[in-house]
C-alpha cells in the first residue's frame, strides 16, 4: 500500500509541475507588459511638457512636478512591494496595482488643471511601483528551473527597452494626436495585462503574511526615499548644496534612513527586511545594480539631448536612431536567458558587457557636429549587446543564495537601487554637462581671443558683410559676435558630451572589481517549489 502511494505521488509530481508551468508565457507577457508600461511612463511625458505648459497655463518649474511626483511615488512603493504583496496576496496586489495605474492614467489624460494632473500622476506612480519588483519575483516561480532564464530575459527586455521607447512613443503621439493620449494609450494595454494577471498569476507559495502593519517603518521609508529622490530631481536646478532647501532634503533623507535601518533591524515584522543584505551576493549585487542604473539611465538621458539640441533631431527621429540598440539588447538577453542554466560562472559575461559598454561610450565620445546616423548605428548596437550581457547574469548571481521566502525582498532592493542609481545618473549627468560646457567654453573663448586670428578675421568678414547689406555698424558687430559666441557654445557642448559619455562608461566598469566580493559566479536557477 505504501509502495503504491509512493508511485502515485511520484507520478503526480510531473503532472503538478506541468500544470503549474502551463501558462508561463502568458504570465511573462502580462507582468512584463505591466513593467514596461511603468517604465515608459517615467519618461514619456518629457516630450509633451511644452504642450502641457501651454494647455494648462503652467511654468516649467510647475509642470516638472508631473514627472517628479510620479517618480517619487514610484520609488517609495518599490521597497514596500514585497510586504504589500504578502499582505494582500500577489495576484490581488499586482492586479489591483495595474488597475490603479490605468485608472490614474485615465484621469491624467482628462485633467483640466495642473493640480489635478500632478495628483493623478502621484497615484499613477503608486500603482506603478508594484510593477517592477513584483513582476520580476513572479517570473522566478512561473518558469521551470531549466527555463527560468527565459522569463528573466523577457523581463530584462522590458526593463532595457522601456526607457528607450518612452520619448519615442511620446514624440509620435504628441506629433500625431495630442498630449492626453500619452496617458490614454495605457488603458487598453493595461487592461490586457490586468486580465492576464488575474487569470493566470497565482500567489507565491513562499509568501508569509504579516500579522501587523509596520506604520513607523512605512513612514520612515517614505520620508527617506522620497526626500532623496526629490533632492536628485531638484538638485541641479537649485545648484545643489548651495541651496538650503536641497541641503535640508539631504539631511532629512540621511537621518530618516539611519532611523529606518535601526527600526527595521529591531522590529519583529519589518516592512523591509534589511537582514537579507548579510548576503554578500545581494549586497554587492545591489551596488552593481545602482551602477547599472547610473550608466543606463544617464546615457539614455544624455544621447537624446545631444541629438535634439545639437543635431536638431525630433523625438521620433531620436527614437529610431536608438531603436537598433534596444533590439540588440533584447536579442542578446534572449540568447543568454535560454542558456543561463548551462553557464557555470557569469562573472566573465558581466566583465565583457562592461568593457563593451565602455567601448561604445568611447566611440560616442568621438562624435562631432558632422556625425550622422550611420556613425551612431554600431556604437549603439554595441551598447545594447553590452547591457544584454550585463543584466541577465548580474540579476541572477545577485540573488543566487537567497532562500525562496526572501526572493521578493531581494528583487525589490535590487530594482530600487537600480532606479535610484538611474535618478542619480540623470542628476549627475545634467550637472556635469552644464559644468563641463561652461569650462570648455571658457577655454575656447580664451583661445579665440589670444591665438586664433583666423576666427577673429571670420568675425570681421561677417561684420563687413552685414554692413554691406545695410545693417548699421553697431548692430552688425553685435550680430557677428553673437554668431561667434553661438559657435563656441556649440563646440563646448560637443566636448562636454564627450566627457559625459566617458564618465558613464567608467561608472559601469566599476562593477568589475565589485565582483571580487561574490562567493560564486553561479547564477540562481529558480526558486524551488514545495516538495522538490
N, C-alpha and C positions, 0 to 999 in steps of 0.2 A: 504493500500500500504506500509506504514511504517512498519506495523507488518510483512508483507510478506518478506520485505527486511531484517528485523531483524532475521527472521527464517532462511532465506538463508545464512545470514552472520554467524549465529551460527553453521549451519550445515557445512559450508565451512571450519570453523576453524579446526576441527579434520582432515579433508581431507588434509588441508595445512600442518598440523603438520606431518601427516603420510608421505606425500611426502618429507617433509624437513628431516625427520629422516630415510628415506628408506635405505640409503646407509651408515648408521652409522658405521657398522663393517668394510666395505671396507675403509672408511676414517680412522678409527682407525688403521687398518693394514698398510695403506700407511704411515701415519705420524709416527707411532711407529717404523716401519721398517727404515724410514729415520733417526729418532733419534738414533736408535741402531747402524746404520752404523757410525754415527758421534762419538758416544761414543767408539765403538770398535776401530776405527782408532786413538783414543787418545793413546791407549796402545799396539796396535797390532804390531807396529814397534819395540818395545823394544827387543823382542826375535830375531829379524832379524838384529840387529845392527852389530854384528860381521861379518856377511855375507856382509853387505853393506860396511863396512870398507875395507874388502879385495877386493871387486869388484870395488869400487870407489877410492881406494887408499887414504882413509881419516883417520885422527886420531880420537880418541874417543871424544875429545873436539869438533872437527869439525862436526862429524856425529851426535852429540847430537842436533844440530840445526834442524835436521829432525823432532824431537819431539817438541823442544822448539818453532820453528817457527809456527807449526800447532796450538799449544795450545794458544800462544799469539794472533794469528789472530782470533782464536775461541772466546776467552773471550772478545775481543774488539767488535765483531759483536753482541754478545748476547744482551747487553743492548740497542743497536740500532735497534734490530729487530722489536719491535712494531711500531716505526716510519717508518721504511722501508716497513713494511707490509701494513701500512695505505697509504703510499705514492704511492706504485706500485699496491696495491691490494693483498690480502692474497694469492689468487690462483696463480697469476703470480710470486709473490715473493718466495713463497715456492717451486713451480715447478722450477723456474729459479735457486734457490739455490741448489736444488738437481742435476740439470744438470751441474751446475758449479762444484759441488762436484765430480761427476763421470767423467767429462772431465779432471779435475785436477788429479783424480786417475789414469786415463789412461796415462797421461804424466809423473806421478810419476813412474809408472812401466816401462816406456820406457826411463827414464832419464839415460843419459850416463855420467853425471858428478855430483859432489856434489852440485854445484851452481844451476844446473837445478832442481835437486831433492828438495832442500830446497825451491826454488822459487815456485814450484808447490805444495809443502806441505802448504805453506802460502796461496796460492789460494784455496786449499782444505779446509783449516781452515776457510777462509772467507765464503765459501759455507756452511760449516757445522755449522757455528754459528747460522744460522736461524732455524736449525732443532730441537732445543730443546724447546725454549720458544714458538715459533710459533706453533709447533706441539701441545704443551700442551693447549695453548689457543684455538686452533681449536677444540679440543675434548670437551671443555666446551659447545660449541654450537652444536656439532654433535649429541649429545645424548639427549633424552627427560629427564625431571627433575628426574623421578624415576629410570633412568638407568645411570645417569652421572657418578656415582661411578665406573661403569664397564669400561667406557672409561678411566678414570683416573688410574684405576688398570692396564689396558693394557699398558698405558704409563709408569706407575711405574715399571712394569716388565722389560720394555726395559731399563729404567734408572739403575735399580739394576743389571740386568743380563749383560748388555753391557760391563761394566768394567771387569767383570769376564771372559767373552768369549774372550776378546782381546788377552791376552797372550796364551790362549789355542789354539785358532784358528790359531794365528800366528805361534806357535810352530809346529802345524800339517802341515801347508802349507810349512814352511821352511824345515821341515824334509822330506817331500814327493815331493815337487816341487822345487821352488826357490823363493827368496825374492820378485821379482816383482809381484808375484801372490797375495801377501797380499793387493796389490792395485787393481789388475785386478778383484778380486772377487767382488769389489764394483759395477762393470759395470752392470751385469745382475740384481742384487738386486736393485741397484739404478734406473735402467730403469723401473722396475716394480713399484717402489714407485712413480716415476715421472709421469708415465702414469695414475696410480690410482689417484694421487693428482690432476692432470689437469682435469681428467674426473669427479671426484666426489666432490672435495673440492670447496666451494664457498666463496666469500668474506664475511667478517664479516658484519653483519647488523648494528654493532655499531661503525665501524671504521670511523674516521674523518680525511680526507686527509689534510695534512698541505699545506699551500699556499707558503711557502718558506723553504729553506734549512738552518738549523742552523749549518753553517760551523764551527763556533768557538766552539760550543758545541761538534761537532764530533771530532775536533782536540784535544780539551782538554781531552775528554773521551778516545781517542786513546792513548794519552801520559800517562794519569793517570793509566788506566788499564794495558796498555802494559808494563809500567815501573814496576808496582807492580808484574805482572806475571813473567817478566824477572828476577826480584830480587829473587822471590821464586824459580825459576828454577835454578839459578846460585849461590844462597847464600851459600849453603853448600860447594860447590866446592871452592869458594873463601874465605872461613872462615868468612862469614857474614860481620859484621860491622868493622872487622879489615881491610877490603878491601875498599879503596876509591871509587872503581867502584860501589860496592854494596851500599855503603852509598849514593853515588850520585843518584843512581836509587831510593832509598827510599825517598830522599829529593824531587826529581823530581816528583815522584808519589804523595807525600803529598801536595806539592804546587799546582800541576795541579788539584788534586781532590778538594781542597778548592775553587779554582778559578772556577772549573766546577760547583760545587754546587751553588755558588753565581750567576754565569751566568744563570744557568738553572732556578733558582727561580725568576729571574728578567726579563727574556726574554719572549716574547709573545707566541712563538711557539717552546718550547724546544724539543730537541731530546730525552731527558729523563725527565719525569715528576716526580721530587722529592716530589711534593706536596702530592703524594699518601702515603708517609711514615708518614703522620699525622695519618693514621690509626694505632691504637695500635696493631690490629690483624696482620697487614702486617709487621710493624717494628719489633715486637717481632718474627714473623714468619721467616723473612729473617735471623735474627741472629741464630735461631734454624736450619734453612737450612744450614747455614755455619758450624754449629757444626755437623750436619748430614754428610755433605760432608767431613769434617775433619776426622770423625771416619770411614766413609765408605771407602774413597779413601786411608786413612792412613793404615787401616787394610788390604785392598786389595793389597797395596804395600808391606807391611811387611811379610805377610804369604808366598807368593811365594819366597821371598828372603830367608826366614827361611828354607823352604823345599828344595830349589835348592842348597843353599850354605852349609847347614849342613847335609841334608839327601840325597843329590845328586839326587834329583828328576829331571826329564826332564820337559820342559814346558807343554808337553801333559799330563804327569802323574800328575803334579800340578793342571792342569785344571780339570782333572777327580776327584781329591780329593775335589776341591771347588764346583763342579757342583751340588751335592745334596743340598748344602746350597742355591744355586741360585734357584733351583726348589722349595725348601721350601718357599723361599721368594715370588716366583711367585704365589704359591698356596694360601699363606696367603693373599696376596693382592687381588687375585681373589675373595676370600670369603668375605673379608671386603668391597671390592668395590661394590659387589652386595647388601650389607646391609647398605651402607653408609647413605642412606636416613632415615633409621629407628634408627640410633644411635643418641640419644639426646645430648650426650656430649662425644666428642672424647678424652678429656684430660686423662682419666684413661687408654685408649688404648695406648696413647703415652708414659705415665709413665711406663706402663707394658712393652712396647717394649724396652725402655731404660734400664730397670732393666734386662730384658732377655739378651740384648746385653752385659751388664756388666758381667753377669754370664758366658756368653760364653767367654769373654776376660779373665776372671779369670781362667777358665778351660784351655784355650790355654796357659796361663802363667805358667801352671804346666807341660808343655811338656818338655821332655828330649831327649837326643840322642837315647834313646831306644824306644821312642814313634813310633808307626806305624800308618798306615792309619786308622785302627779301632779306635784309640784314637782321631782322628780328626773328625770322622763322626758326632757324636751327637753335639759336640760344634758348628760345622759349620752349622748344621741344625737349632740349636737354634738361631744362629746368623741370619740366613735367616728369621726365624719367627719373631725375634725382629725387624728387619728392615722393614718387611712387616707391622707390627703393627704401626710402626712409620710413614712411608711415606704417606699412604693414608689420615689418619686424619690430619696430620701436614700440608700437602699441601692444604687440603680443608678448614681447620679452618683459616689458614693464609690469605686466600683470601675471607673470609666469608662476610665482609661488604663493599667490593669494588663494585662500580656501574659497569655495563657491559662495558662501554666505557673505563674503566681503567684496565680491566682484563688482557689485553695483557701486559701492563706495569708491573702489579703485578707479573705475571708468569715470565716475563723477569728478574726482580730483584731477585726473588726467585731462579731461575736457575743460575743466575750469582753468587750469594752469595754461592750457593752450590758448583759451580765449583771452585771459589776462595778458599772456605774452603777446598776443596779437594786438591788443589795445596799447600795450607798452611800445610795441614795434611801430605802430602808426604815430604815436605821440613823439617818440624819439626821432623817427624819420622826418616828420614835419618840422620839428625844432632844428634838427641838424641841416635840413635842406635850406631853411631860412638863414641859418648862421653861416653855412658854407658859401651860400650865394653872396652874402654881404662881404665875407672875407675875400672871395675871388674877385668880386667887383672892385674892391679897394685896391687889390694888387694890380689888376688890369688897368684901372684908371691911372694909377701912379706910373705904370709902364708907358701908357699912351702919352702922358704929358711930359715925359722926360726923354724917352728913347724911341719914339715912333713918329718920325716926321712924315712918313707916308700917310698915316691916319689923319694927322693934322692937315696935310695937303688935301686929303679927301674932303674934310670938313670945309676947307676953303673953297674947293671946287663946287660943293653943294651950295655954299653961300652965294657964290657968284652966279650960279645957275638960277637960283631963286630970285636974285636981284634982277637978272636979265628978263625974267618973266613978269616983272612989275612989282614984286614984293619989296616993301621998304627994308632998308638995311638992318634995322634993329630986329624986326620980326624974322628976317632971313637968317640972321646969326643965331637967334633962339631956336629956330627950326633945325638948323644944321647941328647945333649942339645936342638938341633933344634926340635927333636921329643917332648921333654917336653914342649917347647915353643908353638908348634902347638897344643898340647893337652890343654894347659892353655888357648890359644886364643879361641879354640872352646867352652870350658866351659864358658869362659867370655861372648862369643856371646850368648849362651843359656840363661844366666842370664840377659843379656841386652834385648833380645827379650821378656823375661817375663815382664820386667818393661814397655816395649813399649806397649804390649797388654793391661796392666792395665791403662796406660795413655790414650789409645784410648777409653777404656770403660768409664773412668771417664769424658772424654770430652763429651760423649753423655749423661751422667747423668745430665750434666749442663742444658739440655733442660727443666728439671722438674721444677726448680724454675722460669724459664722464663715464664712458662705458667700462673703464677700469674698475668702477665701483660695483659693477654687476658680478654676481657669483656665477652666473651662467648666461650663455647666449642662446639657449634653447627657448623657443617661444612657447606660449601657452597653447595647448591644442584645443581644449574645450573645457567647459565646466561639467564635471562628471555628474551624471544623474543618479538618483536614488537606486540602489540595488546593483550598481556597477562598480 
